[in-house]
C-alpha cells in the first residue's frame, strides 16, 4: 500500500499474529502526522483579486447564452487593464458554469477576495444586465446595479455595459481595499511607530525650492 495511498506509515516491526507461525512485519498509519503534514489552505494574494463568474441567462431563448458569455469576456478583459488588480482567468471561472456552488467555495478555489456575478435577461429587442460585487470575507454586497439597452448594435451595447460596470466597481474595490488596510494590524510595531512619527511631517507645509 506504500506509494498507493497518500498516507504516512510507521514501521512497528515484526509482530506475532494469530494462526500464523512466522512473524509478520507490520505498519501503522500515522493519522496524526498526516494532519501535521497536510498542505495548509492557500493564502490570498497580497494584491486585491477578483473573479467574474459566468452571467446567468434568464431569457426564454437559450441561444442568448452567447451574449451573456460575451459580456463576461468583455468585463474580464477590461478588469485586466487595472494594474493593481489580479483577475481570475476566464477558463477558471467558466469551470463553475452551470453548477450550483457556494460562492465562498468558488472564491476559495479561485483564491480571490471579490466576486462579480450577474444575469442577462432579453425581451424582444431590449436587454437588461444585472450585476453585483461581493466581498467574500464579509459576504457584503459592495455594489449592485443594472444596465438596460436595445440590441440594435450588439457591440456598442456590450461596450456601454462594460464601461458602466467597470466605472461602478473600480472605486468600490479601491474603497474596500482602503478599509481592509485600516483594519489590518501592523505586523512590525517598530515600522508602525516610525510611520506614526512621520505623519505630522507629511502634513507640514514646505518652502518652495528656489534657484
C-alpha positions in Angstrom: 0.0 0.0 0.0 3.0 2.3 0.4 3.0 4.6 -2.6 -0.6 3.7 -3.5 -2.1 5.9 -0.7 -1.1 9.4 0.3 -0.7 8.4 3.9 2.3 8.2 6.3 3.2 4.8 7.6 5.2 3.9 10.8 7.1 0.6 10.8 6.3 -1.2 14.1 8.5 -4.2 13.4 7.7 -7.9 13.2 4.5 -9.0 15.0 3.3 -12.4 16.0 -0.2 -12.8 14.5 -2.8 -15.4 15.4 -2.8 -18.6 13.4 0.4 -17.5 11.5 3.6 -19.3 12.6 6.2 -16.9 11.2 6.4 -13.2 12.5 4.9 -10.7 10.1 6.3 -7.2 9.7 3.5 -4.7 10.4 2.9 -1.0 9.7 0.7 1.6 11.4 -1.0 4.5 9.6 0.1 7.7 11.4 -3.0 9.9 11.1 -1.6 12.5 13.5 1.4 13.0 11.2 -0.9 13.2 8.3 -2.7 16.1 9.8 0.6 17.8 10.7 2.0 17.5 7.1 -1.2 18.2 5.2 -1.0 21.2 2.9 -2.3 24.4 4.5 -5.0 26.3 2.7 -3.6 28.7 0.2 -3.4 32.3 1.4 -5.0 35.1 -0.5 -2.6 37.1 -2.7 -1.2 40.4 -1.4 -2.9 42.3 -4.2 -6.7 42.6 -4.4 -8.1 39.9 -6.6 -11.5 39.3 -8.3 -13.3 36.6 -10.3 -16.1 37.3 -12.7 -18.5 34.4 -12.7 -20.5 33.4 -15.8 -23.6 35.5 -16.0 -26.9 33.7 -15.9 -29.1 33.7 -19.0 -32.6 34.5 -17.8 -34.0 34.9 -21.3 -36.5 32.4 -22.7 -34.2 32.0 -25.7 -31.3 29.6 -24.8 -29.4 30.9 -27.9 -28.8 34.2 -26.0 -26.2 32.3 -23.9 -23.5 33.6 -26.2 -24.5 37.2 -25.3 -24.1 36.5 -21.6 -20.8 34.8 -22.1 -19.6 37.7 -24.3 -20.5 40.2 -21.6 -18.3 38.3 -19.1 -15.4 38.2 -21.6 -15.6 42.0 -22.1 -15.7 42.7 -18.4 -12.7 40.3 -17.7 -10.7 42.0 -20.4 -11.4 45.4 -19.1 -10.6 44.5 -15.5 -7.2 43.1 -16.6 -6.3 46.6 -17.6 -6.4 47.7 -14.0 -2.8 47.3 -12.9 -3.4 46.9 -9.2 -6.0 44.2 -9.6 -5.5 40.4 -10.0 -8.2 38.9 -12.3 -9.1 35.2 -12.4 -8.9 33.8 -15.9 -11.9 33.0 -18.0 -11.0 29.3 -18.1 -11.0 29.1 -14.3 -14.3 30.9 -13.7 -16.2 29.2 -16.5 -15.4 25.9 -14.9 -18.2 26.7 -12.5 -20.8 27.5 -15.2 -24.0 25.5 -14.7 -23.0 24.4 -11.2 -24.8 25.5 -8.1 -21.7 26.1 -5.9 -21.5 28.2 -2.8 -19.8 31.5 -3.7 -17.4 31.2 -0.7 -16.2 27.8 -2.1 -15.7 29.3 -5.5 -13.7 32.2 -4.1 -11.5 29.8 -2.0 -10.8 27.6 -5.1 -10.0 30.6 -7.3 -8.1 32.3 -4.5 -9.8 35.7 -4.8 -11.2 38.3 -2.4 -14.0 39.6 -4.5 -16.6 38.0 -6.9 -18.7 39.7 -9.5 -21.8 37.8 -10.6 -24.8 38.8 -12.7 -27.6 37.9 -15.0 -28.8 38.8 -18.5 -32.5 39.0 -19.5 -33.6 39.7 -23.0 -37.2 40.5 -24.1 -37.8 41.4 -27.7 -35.1 43.9 -28.8 -34.3 45.0 -25.2 -31.8 43.5 -22.8 -31.2 44.0 -19.1 -27.9 43.2 -17.4 -27.8 43.0 -13.6 -24.6 42.7 -11.6 -23.4 42.6 -8.0 -20.0 42.8 -6.5 -19.4 40.7 -3.3 -16.7 40.9 -0.7 -16.3 37.2 0.1 -14.7 37.6 3.5 -17.6 39.5 4.9 -20.3 38.4 2.5 -21.3 42.1 2.0 -22.5 43.4 -1.4 -20.2 46.3 -2.3 -22.2 47.2 -5.4 -25.3 46.2 -7.2 -26.7 47.8 -10.3 -28.3 47.2 -13.7 -27.9 48.5 -17.2 -30.5 48.3 -20.0 -30.4 48.9 -23.7 -31.5 47.8 -27.1 -30.0 45.0 -29.2 -29.7 47.2 -32.4 -25.9 47.4 -32.1 -24.7 44.4 -30.1 -21.1 45.5 -29.8 -22.0 49.1 -28.8 -24.3 47.7 -26.1 -21.6 45.4 -24.8 -19.1 48.3 -24.7 -21.6 50.5 -22.8 -22.4 47.9 -20.3 -18.8 47.1 -19.7 -17.9 50.7 -19.2 -20.8 51.1 -16.8 -19.9 48.1 -14.7 -16.1 48.9 -14.6 -16.8 52.5 -13.8 -19.0 51.5 -10.9 -17.0 48.7 -9.3 -13.4 50.1 -9.6 -13.9 52.8 -7.0 -15.8 50.3 -4.8 -12.9 48.0 -4.9 -10.4 50.8 -4.1 -12.5 51.9 -1.1 -12.9 48.3 0.1 -9.1 47.8 0.0 -8.5 51.1 1.9 -10.9 49.9 4.6 -9.3 46.5 4.7 -5.9 48.1 5.2 -7.2 50.2 8.1 -8.5 47.0 9.8 -5.2 45.1 9.3 -3.0 45.0 12.4 0.6 46.1 11.9 3.0 43.2 11.9 6.1 45.2 12.6 5.4 47.5 15.5 8.8 49.4 15.1 7.9 50.2 11.5 4.4 51.3 12.6 5.9 53.5 15.3 8.1 55.3 12.7 5.1 55.7 10.4 3.1 57.4 13.2 6.1 59.7 13.8 6.2 60.8 10.2 2.5 61.6 9.9 2.8 65.2 11.3 5.7 65.9 8.8 3.6 64.7 5.9 1.1 67.5 6.6 3.6 70.2 7.4 3.9 72.8 4.6 7.3 73.1 3.0 9.1 76.0 1.3 9.3 76.0 -2.5 12.7 75.2 -3.9 14.4 78.2 -5.3 17.4 78.5 -7.5 
